[in-house]
């Protein structure tokens, strides 16, 4: 069952499957990402995680659009107008005292995220944007990783860091 959490006058809305664990550590961050897109008029849907995906009829229904893709069997966090996104965070007690540590944490989040979706939102580690873009460039051009969009979630909202085909 899908529950409507928020609806905006511009038609944007945030919905969630009733089976989503709303006590999960990243739920509030995922919800904040959905609110960002919904305020722009998009329809967002937060989806549940399954430990068993293969042969699971509920998984097959919810994630049907992933069938015959690299992401079949994965559980991206949410969907925006039919497009899958994955949010990745980090342990906020982690030492991020140097740019090297910030970049390494960013790279780890990106690496985990692109296993779930080609559109990833990572938490802000304070990484230099040039270094972050250079990392994405290297992954897409030298490692042939499929990355379509990368956002950084800041205190102000989402900051688009990379979109395939743009600058």
N, C-alpha and C positions, 0 to 999 in steps of 0.2 A: 504494500500500500504506500502511496506517495502522499506526503503531507506538504501543504503550502505554508511556508514560514513567513514570507514577506512578498508583497506585491506593490509595485510602484505604478504611478499614474502613466508613465511612458510605456507600460506593458512589461517591463522587466520584473522578474520574479525569482525567488529562491525557493526551491522545493527540496525535500529530502525523503529518502526511503525510510520507512518506519523501522527498518532493521539496522539502520546506521547507529553505531555506538557513539552517542553524543557525549559520553564521558571520556572519550579517547583524548590523548594528550594533544593531538593536532586538530581536533574538531573546530575549535574557535578560529584557528588560522585559516582553515579551509572555508569556513563560513564567511570570514572576512573577505576572502578572495571572491566568493560567489556574490557577496553584496556589492563589491566593486563592479563586477560585470553587469549585475542586475540594475544598478543605478544608471547604466548606459543603455538600458532597454533590452538586455539579453535575458533569455530564459535559462536558468541554471538548475542543475540537479545534483545533489550530493548523493553518492552511491556507496553501498556497503562493501566491506572487504570480506572475501571468502578464503578460508584456509584450503578448501577443496574446490577446485574450479572445473577440472575435467570430469565430464559426466554429470555435473550439477545442473539440474534444470533451471533453478533460480538464476544461477550465473549466466546460463545460456540466454535467458530472456533479457536480463538487465544489460549485459554486455554484448548483445547480438551483433552490433555494428563492428565489433572487433574481430569477428570471425574471419578467417583467411587473411589475417594481418599478423605481423610480427608480435603484436601485443595480445593475441588471444591467450587466455589463461592468466592474464594480469588483471589487476583491479585498480585502474586509475581513480583518483579521488572524486572527481566531479566532471560534469559535462556542461558546456556552454553552447547553446544553440546547436546541439548535436556533435560538438567537437570535444574530445577528451583532453583533460588537463590533470597533471599530477603536481601536488604540493609537496615540497621537501623542507624539513626543518632540521635543526641540530640541537644538541644538548647545550642549553644556554649557560651552563656552568663551565663550559669549555673555555680554555685560555685562548683569546684572540688578540693577544698583546702585540703581535707583529703582523705586517702585511703578508708575510709568507704563511702564517697560520690562518689568516682570514681567507687567502686564496685557496689553500688546501681544503678548508672546510667548504668553501664554495664549490670546488671541483668534486668533492665527495657527494654533496647534495645533487649536483648536476648529474653525476654518474648514476646515482641511485634513481633519479627522476626519469632519465631517458630510457630506463629499462621498463618503465610503466607507460610512458607516453612521449610523443615527439614535441609536446608542449609542456614546459615545466615552469613552476613558480617556486623560487627558493626564498628562504628568509634572508634578510639583510645581515651580512656579517661585517659590513664596513669595507668590503673588498673594493679595490680601485676598479672603476668601471672599465678603464682601458685594459687592465689585466684580465678582467672577466670576459670582455669581448674577444681578446686575443685567444683565450682558452677555448671559447666557442668556435672561433675561426679554425683553430688547429684541429678540433674534434670533427668539424664538418668537412674540411678540405684535405686533411692528411690521414685521418682515421676513418673517414667515410661514415661518420655517425649521422643518423637522421635526426636533425633538430630543426623544428619549424619556428618555435617561439620560446623565449626565455624572459621571464619577468622576475624582478626582485621585489619582495613584499617589504615595504618600508612603513614607518609610522604614519606616513601620509597616504598610503594606498599602494597600488602596484605601479612599478616603474618598468616600462618595456625596455629591456636591455638588447634584445635581438629578435628580429623577425626575418625569416628567410625571404630573400628577394629585395630587401630594403637596405640601402646604404651599407 
